[in-house]
Amino acid sequence: MDKKDEHAYHQLNKFVGTWNTEGLIRSSDNNPEIKIKGIDSYKWITDGFFLLHTVDVMMGAENSKTHKIMG
C-alpha cells in the first residue's frame, strides 16, 4: 500500500471507539414517531484493513443488533 492509500485508512480512525446514539424517526400520516437509542462500536480488524461496526439499538420497542464490516 502506498502512502496515499495509507492516509485514506487513517481518516477512518475518527470513528474508532464506542458511541452512544440517539435520534427519532418523525411521524408520518400512517406511522407514529419512533425513538432510537443505542450503542455503536467501531474497531479495526484484520491488521487494520477493515473496520468492524457493531450496533445494539432500540427502535421504539424493538431491539436491533447488527454487524457491518467496512473496508
Secondary structure, DSSP 8 states (H G I E B T S, - for coil): --HHHHHHHHGGGGG-EEEEEEEEE---SSS--EEEEEEEEEEEEGGGTEEEEEEEEEETTEEEEEEEEE-
